[in-house]
Amino acid sequence: MEGAKLDISGQTNNDSHAPTATYRPIPEEDMEEEAVTRPKSLIKVKPDKQADGADEKMLPQGERFNSAIAMSDMKASPNQKQNGDAKLDIGEVKIFGGMDKEELMKYANDPFWVRLRWFLFITFWVLWAAMLVGAVMIIYAAPKCDPPPPRTWWQEGPLTEIAPDSTPEDLKLIDNNVRGVIITCPEDAYGDIDESHDVIKLIKQAKDLDKKVVIDLDPSSSTVWFEDSERNKEGLSDFYVWKPPKNFASGGAPRPPNNWLNINNQPSWTYSDIRKEFYYSPFNKPHLNFNNPNVTDTFSDVIRKFLSFGVEGVRIRNAPFLLVDQEFKDESMASVAGYDHAQYGFYTHSRTQNLPGLGPLLKQWRAVVRNKTEDGPFMVKEELLKPDVYRVHTALVVDLPVQARAFTKPNTSVTEIINNLNHTFNIENIEWPLWVVNSTAFPKDVLDIVTNLLPGVPLMGQNEKVDTQLLKIRKSLSVMRGICDIHGVNNNTVLAFIRVTSGNPGVLVLMNSLNEKVIVNIPKEIPPLSTLSHVTVQLYSKNFNESDYMDLNAKKDATAVHLSAKSAIVLSYVPKKSE
């Protein structure tokens, strides 16, 4: 056995005479050929629990992998033996990456492409210029925002009212700056009136003096058709308000239909011995029935008649009393103490005053005035105690509604004035009232400054003079079209209000209600003017005696404006953009 040992070192073993075995590595190629030609029965495969993938299911026919490589693109190496490893040379897929510089230069100077480039270049700039011109034309030709229409002559004012017994000579004494004159017709407006009547002569004289005329008429009563109506003449029987007696007294005397009283604490009904009925007469005259369309149309004709004489507007009186309750129910008792059932103040008068149908009735007459004049006014003499009654679809059908509450009390405070102004502008939504001043709490010129610069029109006395400087300020856009912001400053002892509109200087009015001098810190007291530093003096009342503020157009410190007792001052300022 020893002699059979293999000496892998390659040295000869001297102890044995047997042939010596030597080690020679078998080439790998021979081993591969032997493995191929070796019988399968001599190959022992050791089982392996690990899956070698032989038992994996083949993919379905539709899901088998398809090579994207064409066999024509595969190249086998000639040095490789059959069934051995294969070396594949796959050609690169060509991708278009655009023309290179050399190819591009071939077309750079080609006439076709040169012309095309110039055509596109010129077309681009022509279209750009066309769009620019078009944009400019659109901006230029687009309709601008219309400026607010100018105020009418009766909105600009001022207006005055003359006494019914005035003569044409009295008209000559009216200030030249007064735009319109209210002339009262004392006669029956439904009667025959021609150019020989005094009221028509006044109208002609006013026109000669270049004054606009507003005629004051009473549509409520007339005697023109009364006798025919009393005799039940056809078409006139219901021209007036008729009602049979409620019952008869023990002596046979007829009793009125209800408890309606007039302002003289007398029954509003008068008995007719001819018709044996009562007719309604709240002003001791037979009252026309305005629930009858013929009566309404008749007064429309009266308006046209006076407009033909040259009047520019109409004011009617007794408007709250025109309509009465058609059920003729008794008046309810009011909650005011100190009256008994036989007195006018005992009742609410909800059946005889300010009835809901008043708005449509007045609107019809206003349309007549508008159609016959160039936007002439249609006014009511009485103050509107129930403004909603004088509206149709929220629109007020009365021009220049009277506002007398704010400046009629003998003694009034700034708080009362502000409350009345806020009620007029914000609660009643009256934009442009007619200011009537009867208060003695302030000098007349002080109240003139206030009422001229508040929204609305002042009603001047017949012989009053207009302050030209005040009128100039009134005509400014800030007063004619600006907002009105009202404040009570210095513990509600000074009335302050601002008039301002965009792009125009603001106007600030201060009125001192005390009998002593005060100093107003405008930025501190008036929040909208909190950044104001200087104001300019424009006007002051006659009793203003602060010498430092008597130079008109002088700039003053806004933090310390001096006000004399019971005086007023008008200041201008430059509003901020946010105002």
PEFENUR-V48308 format. One record per helix or strand of 2 or more residues. SS is the DSSP state (H for helix, E for strand). FROM is the first residue (numbers start at 0). TO is the last residue. If there is no record, write none. Layout:
SS/FROM/TO
SS/FROM/TO
This chain:
H/1/3
H/27/36
H/39/41
H/60/62
H/70/72
H/100/107
H/110/140
H/152/155
E/158/160
H/167/170
E/179/183
H/197/207
E/211/217
H/225/229
E/241/242
E/268/271
E/276/279
E/286/287
H/292/307
E/312/316
H/318/320
H/343/345
H/357/371
E/377/379
H/386/389
E/390/391
E/394/395
E/401/402
H/413/426
E/433/434
H/443/452
E/456/459
H/467/473
H/476/479
E/482/488
E/493/499
E/505/511
E/517/519
H/521/524
H/526/528
E/533/539
H/546/548
E/554/556
E/560/562
E/567/572
